[in-house]
């Protein structure tokens, strides 16, 4: 009998470990933690769950487990229905905790989605050769004294790419930015980003055209005054008509609109094509001081060979810049990973705040559930004695009260998920630029946390109930 009772202790313990490591796996997946650690948590969760099933079968047996489970569920439902207010108040801490962790996960996934959407405008597989690094620097004067990047570097880089068609570098495109007012009749948009580039830019970026086209190579090489405008620029300057083949004025030049980029949206003030005007780089140089416009060379690469691509591009740029073996690089090769790394602290702070609120709420909720389960055990002591006198085993009593605790937590978890979904929908309606993502993984995470809370808070009272002596219990007043 004692050996069988060991199994009744082992399977809840394994279930707790499975739930905890499973929740850790989901959290690690949300915050993009170390892949090895995430895989370890996932493997441990699966192994613990399999062990819980095995020990549960050893404890109950195939023919006993299902009837006892259904009976315990029926008793639990009856107790919750008979004490609706008490159950609701008990589950309140769980509801708050699930809302906190779900909104935290929704915000983190939303940040990831927003960053990816904004960065897709740059091109996912692009390296950027520029004068300045995309990070905060202490010795800024050293970077200031570097020679400027010139847009004509595209030609030797393109020639080097052509010499190695099987290499990791694919395409080089110049880009140079300036800010200016864009005017069309009585309409004006101030401080618009003006981008000068080549006709091959569409091969690098992920942005469709709402209408019209991108300028051609002939137009680019001839430096014609043609532009592609972003969705917001088109909406501001041409509110009730198509901008195609109409002119806009930038400084003293008139430019013909040949295309309108599809709406991309903006996130946290990051880059978006919606508020950009794109023109051939030769047309750009006629109106703007290219030396002060911080030119950049965008190079499309094979992401499967990223490290090799960086080294090859570095070698080409050193040769183009005429650097000797002993000289340091006087240019920077940037990638989107730098931007992602700068977003990570924001996600980490959200996760810390979310887990703190979640832990505090669940701690209070677990104490409440443990207290209510203990009270329920006291109230039903005679019932427990009667059932044990009629042959109910310790594991049956343990399972009954454990399921009651887990049921209250799961109901709280479902309520918390519903409330979090409603809040996410409301925030999404009020702030459409913030892409909140309510995923199935968050539902699994919320329910897993609910089960863990129920098992942890209800196990000790349930164990005490299972240990009651039937004679003493029957005499309890």
C-alpha positions in Angstrom: 0.0 0.0 0.0 2.8 2.4 0.8 4.5 1.6 -2.5 1.2 2.5 -4.3 0.9 5.7 -2.3 4.4 6.7 -3.5 3.1 6.7 -7.0 0.2 9.0 -5.9 2.9 11.5 -4.8 5.1 11.0 -7.7 2.6 11.7 -10.5 1.5 15.1 -9.1 5.2 16.0 -8.5 6.0 15.1 -12.1 3.0 17.1 -13.3 4.2 20.1 -11.4 7.7 19.8 -13.0 6.1 19.4 -16.4 3.9 22.5 -15.9 6.8 24.6 -14.6 9.3 23.7 -17.3 6.6 24.0 -19.9 5.8 27.5 -18.8 9.6 28.2 -18.7 9.8 27.0 -22.3 6.9 29.2 -23.4 8.4 32.2 -21.6 11.8 31.5 -23.1 10.2 31.3 -26.5 8.5 34.6 -26.0 11.6 36.5 -25.0 13.8 34.6 -27.4 16.2 33.3 -24.7 19.2 31.0 -25.3 18.0 28.3 -27.7 19.8 25.6 -25.8 18.1 26.6 -22.5 14.7 26.8 -24.3 15.2 23.3 -25.8 16.2 21.9 -22.4 13.0 23.3 -20.8 10.9 21.9 -23.6 12.5 18.4 -23.3 12.2 18.4 -19.5 8.5 19.3 -19.8 7.8 16.5 -22.2 9.8 13.9 -20.2 8.1 15.0 -16.9 4.6 14.8 -18.5 5.3 11.3 -19.8 6.6 10.3 -16.3 3.4 11.8 -14.7 1.3 9.7 -17.1 3.3 6.6 -16.3 3.2 7.0 -12.5 -0.5 7.9 -12.7 -1.2 4.7 -14.6 0.9 2.7 -12.0 -1.1 4.4 -9.2 -4.6 4.0 -10.5 -4.5 1.3 -13.1 -6.3 1.6 -16.5 -9.7 0.5 -15.2 -9.8 2.7 -12.1 -8.3 6.0 -13.3 -11.1 7.2 -15.6 -14.1 6.5 -13.3 -12.3 8.2 -10.4 -11.3 11.1 -12.6 -14.9 11.7 -13.8 -16.3 11.3 -10.3 -13.8 13.8 -8.9 -14.7 16.2 -11.7 -18.4 15.9 -11.0 -17.8 16.5 -7.2 -15.6 19.5 -8.0 -18.2 21.0 -10.3 -20.9 20.6 -7.7 -18.8 22.2 -5.0 -17.9 25.2 -7.2 -21.5 25.6 -8.2 -22.6 25.4 -4.6 -20.1 28.1 -3.5 -20.1 30.5 -6.5 -19.1 33.7 -4.7 -16.5 32.0 -2.6 -15.0 30.3 -5.7 -15.0 33.6 -7.7 -13.3 35.6 -4.9 -10.8 32.7 -4.5 -10.0 32.8 -8.2 -9.5 36.6 -8.3 -5.8 36.4 -7.6 -5.4 33.9 -10.4 -7.4 36.1 -12.8 -5.1 39.1 -12.1 -2.0 37.0 -12.5 -3.2 35.5 -15.8 -4.2 38.9 -17.1 -0.7 40.3 -16.2 1.3 37.4 -17.8 -0.9 37.3 -20.9 -0.8 41.1 -21.5 3.0 40.9 -20.9 3.3 38.2 -23.6 1.0 40.0 -25.9 3.1 43.2 -25.6 6.3 41.3 -26.2 4.9 39.5 -29.3 3.5 42.8 -30.5 6.9 44.5 -30.2 8.5 41.7 -32.2 5.8 41.9 -34.9 6.1 45.7 -35.0 9.9 45.6 -35.2 9.9 42.9 -37.9 7.3 44.9 -39.9 9.3 48.1 -39.7 12.6 46.4 -40.5 11.2 44.6 -43.5 11.2 48.0 -45.1 15.0 47.9 -45.0 15.3 44.3 -46.3 15.9 41.3 -44.1 19.1 40.2 -45.9 20.9 43.4 -46.2 24.2 44.8 -44.8 24.9 48.5 -44.6 28.3 50.1 -45.2 28.3 53.5 -43.5 30.6 55.9 -41.7 28.9 55.6 -38.3 27.9 52.5 -36.4 24.3 51.9 -35.4 25.0 52.1 -31.7 26.0 54.6 -29.0 29.8 55.4 -29.1 31.9 57.1 -26.5 34.8 58.1 -28.8 32.5 59.8 -31.4 35.3 62.1 -32.6 37.2 59.1 -34.0 34.2 58.2 -36.1 33.6 61.8 -37.1 37.1 62.0 -38.5 36.6 59.0 -40.8 36.4 59.7 -44.5 32.9 59.9 -45.9 31.3 56.9 -47.7 30.9 57.8 -51.4 28.0 56.5 -53.5 30.4 55.7 -56.4 31.7 52.8 -54.2 28.8 50.9 -55.5 30.6 50.3 -58.8 33.7 48.5 -57.5 31.5 46.5 -55.0 29.2 45.5 -57.9 32.3 44.6 -60.0 33.6 42.4 -57.2 30.2 40.7 -56.9 30.2 40.0 -60.6 33.6 38.3 -60.3 32.2 35.8 -57.8 28.6 35.1 -58.8 28.6 32.1 -56.4 29.8 34.2 -53.5 27.6 35.4 -50.5 27.2 38.9 -51.9 24.4 39.5 -54.3 23.6 43.1 -55.0 24.9 46.6 -54.1 22.7 49.7 -54.0 23.5 53.3 -53.0 21.2 55.2 -50.6 21.5 58.7 -49.3 19.0 60.7 -47.1 18.0 64.3 -46.6 15.1 66.1 -45.1 13.0 68.7 -47.0 9.5 70.1 -47.4 7.3 68.6 -50.1 4.8 71.0 -51.7 1.9 70.5 -54.1 -0.2 73.6 -54.7 -1.7 74.6 -51.3 -0.7 71.3 -49.7 2.6 71.0 -47.8 4.3 68.2 -45.8 7.3 69.3 -43.7 10.5 67.5 -42.8 10.0 64.6 -45.2 12.7 62.0 -45.6 14.1 62.2 -49.2 15.9 59.0 -50.3 18.2 59.0 -53.3 18.9 55.5 -54.6 19.1 53.4 -57.8 16.4 51.5 -59.7 17.5 48.2 -58.1 16.2 49.2 -54.6 13.0 47.1 -55.0 15.1 43.9 -55.2 16.3 44.6 -51.6 13.2 45.8 -49.7 9.9 44.2 -49.0 7.4 46.9 -50.0 4.7 46.6 -52.6 3.3 49.4 -54.8 -0.2 50.7 -54.1 -0.3 52.1 -57.6 2.1 53.0 -60.4 5.7 51.7 -60.6 9.2 52.3 -59.4 11.5 54.4 -61.6 13.4 52.5 -64.3 17.2 52.2 -64.8 17.0 54.6 -67.8 15.3 57.2 -65.6 17.8 56.6 -62.8 20.9 56.8 -65.0 19.6 59.9 -66.7 18.8 61.6 -63.3 15.3 62.4 -64.3 13.0 64.2 -61.9 10.8 61.3 -61.1 9.8 60.1 -57.6 8.0 57.3 -55.8 6.1 58.6 -52.7 4.9 56.9 -49.5 1.3 56.2 -48.7 1.1 59.1 -46.1 2.7 61.6 -48.4 0.2 60.7 -51.1 -2.7 60.9 -48.7 -1.5 64.4 -47.5 -0.8 65.9 -50.9 -3.4 64.2 -53.0 -6.3 63.6 -50.6 -9.0 63.0 -53.2 -7.2 62.0 -56.3 -4.5 59.8 -57.7 -1.0 61.2 -57.6 0.3 59.4 -60.7 1.8 61.6 -63.4 1.2 64.7 -61.3 4.0 67.0 -60.0 5.3 67.9 -56.6 7.9 70.5 -55.7 10.9 69.8 -53.5 13.1 72.9 -53.0 13.3 74.5 -56.5 12.7 71.3 -58.5 9.5 69.9 -59.9 9.2 66.1 -59.8 6.7 63.8 -61.5 5.1 61.1 -59.4 5.4 57.7 -61.0 4.4 55.4 -58.1 2.9 55.2 -54.6 4.3 52.7 -52.1 1.7 50.5 -50.3 0.9 51.3 -46.7 3.4 49.8 -44.3 2.6 51.4 -40.9 5.0 52.7 -38.3 6.1 51.3 -34.9 7.9 53.1 -32.0 9.0 55.8 -34.4 11.0 53.4 -36.5 11.5 53.5 -40.3 8.5 53.4 -42.6 8.1 53.9 -46.3 4.8 55.7 -45.6 6.5 59.0 -45.1 9.4 58.8 -47.6 10.0 60.2 -51.1 12.3 58.2 -53.3 14.1 59.6 -56.3 17.1 58.7 -58.5 20.4 59.4 -56.8 21.6 61.6 -59.6 18.5 63.7 -59.3 19.1 63.8 -55.5 22.6 65.3 -56.0 21.2 68.3 -57.9 19.2 69.5 -54.9 20.9 68.2 -51.8 24.5 68.3 -50.4 25.4 64.7 -50.8 28.6 65.0 -48.6 26.5 65.9 -45.6 23.7 63.4 -46.3 25.7 60.4 -44.8 25.7 58.1 -47.9 25.3 54.4 -47.3 25.9 51.3 -49.4 23.3 48.6 -49.1 24.5 45.1 -49.9 22.2 42.2 -50.3 23.7 39.0 -48.9 23.0 35.3 -48.5 21.8 35.1 -44.9 22.9 31.4 -44.7 26.5 32.7 -45.1 26.3 35.9 -43.2 29.7 35.8 -41.5 31.4 35.0 -44.8 29.5 37.8 -46.4 30.6 40.3 -43.8 34.3 39.3 -44.2 34.1 39.5 -48.0 32.4 42.9 -47.9 35.0 44.1 -45.4 37.8 43.0 -47.7 36.3 44.7 -50.7 35.7 48.0 -48.8 39.3 48.0 -47.4 40.6 47.5 -51.0 38.3 50.3 -52.3 39.3 52.6 -49.5 43.0 51.9 -50.0 43.7 50.7 -46.5 47.0 49.0 -45.6 47.2 45.8 -43.6 48.1 47.7 -40.5 45.3 50.2 -40.7 42.0 49.9 -38.9 38.7 49.9 -40.8 37.5 53.5 -41.4 34.0 52.4 -42.2 31.2 50.4 -40.5 29.3 47.3 -41.6 25.9 47.4 -39.9 23.0 45.0 -39.8 19.5 44.9 -38.5 20.6 42.8 -35.5 21.9 46.0 -33.9 18.4 47.4 -33.9 16.9 44.2 -32.6 19.5 44.2 -29.8 18.4 47.8 -28.8 14.8 46.6 -28.6 15.7 43.6 -26.3 16.0 45.7 -23.1 12.5 47.1 -23.7 11.1 43.6 -23.9 13.2 42.5 -20.9 11.7 45.3 -18.8 8.2 44.4 -19.8 8.9 40.8 -18.9 10.3 41.7 -15.5 7.3 43.9 -14.7 4.8 41.3 -16.0 6.4 38.4 -14.1 6.6 40.5 -10.9 2.9 41.4 -11.0 2.0 37.8 -12.1 4.1 36.3 -9.3 2.6 38.6 -6.6 -1.0 38.0 -7.8 -0.5 34.2 -8.1 1.1 34.1 -4.6 -1.9 35.8 -3.1 -4.2 33.7 -5.1 -2.4 30.4 -4.2 -2.6 31.3 -0.5 -6.4 31.9 -0.9 -6.9 28.6 -2.7 -4.9 26.8 -0.1 -6.9 28.4 2.7 -10.3 27.7 1.0 -9.2 24.1 0.2 -8.3 23.6 3.9 -11.6 25.1 5.0 -13.4 22.7 2.5 -11.5 19.8 4.0 -12.7 20.8 7.5 -16.3 21.3 6.4 -16.4 17.9 4.7 -14.5 15.9 7.3 -17.5 13.6 8.0 -18.0 13.1 4.2 -14.3 12.1 3.9 -14.7 9.7 6.8 -17.8 8.2 5.3 -16.2 7.7 1.9 -13.0 6.1 3.5 -15.2 3.9 5.7 -17.0 2.7 2.5 -13.6 1.8 0.9 -12.3 5.1 -0.8 -8.6 5.0 -1.0 -6.2 7.8 -0.1 -5.4 8.5 -3.7 -9.1 8.9 -4.4 -9.5 11.6 -1.7 -6.2 13.2 -2.8 -7.3 13.4 -6.5 -10.7 14.8 -5.5 -9.5 17.8 -3.5 -6.6 18.4 -5.9 -9.0 18.6 -8.9 -11.2 21.0 -6.9 -8.2 23.3 -6.4 -7.1 23.0 -10.0 -10.7 23.6 -11.2 -10.9 26.9 -9.4 -7.5 28.0 -10.9 -8.4 26.9 -14.4 -11.7 28.8 -14.2 -9.7 31.8 -13.0 -7.3 31.2 -15.8 -10.1 31.1 -18.4 -11.6 34.3 -17.0 -8.2 36.0 -17.0 -7.6 35.0 -20.6 -11.0 36.3 -21.7 -10.3 39.6 -19.8 -6.8 39.9 -21.3 -8.2 39.2 -24.8 -10.8 42.0 -24.3 -8.2 44.4 -23.1 -5.9 43.6 -26.0 -8.7 44.2 -28.4 -9.6 47.5 -26.8 -5.9 48.7 -26.8 -5.6 47.5 -30.5 -8.7 49.6 -31.4 -7.4 52.7 -29.6 -3.7 52.3 -30.7 -3.8 50.6 -34.1 -0.1 51.4 -34.7 0.8 49.1 -31.8 0.4 45.5 -33.1 -0.7 43.5 -30.1 -0.5 39.7 -30.8 -2.7 37.4 -28.8 -1.4 34.0 -29.8 -2.3 30.4 -29.0 0.9 30.0 -27.1 -0.3 32.6 -24.6 -3.5 30.6 -24.1 -1.4 27.5 -23.4 0.9 29.5 -21.1 -2.1 30.9 -19.1 -3.7 27.6 -18.7 -0.4 25.9 -17.7 0.2 28.6 -15.0 -3.3 28.0 -13.8 -2.7 24.3 -13.5 0.6 24.8 -11.7 -1.0 27.2 -9.2 -3.8 24.8 -8.5 -1.5 21.8 -8.0 0.9 23.7 -5.8 -1.8 25.4 -3.7 -4.1 22.4 -3.4 -1.6 19.5 -2.9 -1.0 19.9 0.9 -4.6 20.3 1.9 -5.5 17.4 -0.4 -2.8 15.3 1.2 -4.0 16.1 4.7 -7.5 15.1 3.6 -6.2 11.8 2.2 -4.5 11.0 5.5 -7.5 11.5 7.7 -8.4 8.5 9.9 -12.0 7.4 9.0 -12.9 6.8 12.7 -11.7 10.2 13.8 -13.3 11.8 10.8 -16.7 10.3 11.5 -16.6 11.6 15.0 -15.6 15.1 13.9 -18.1 17.8 15.0 
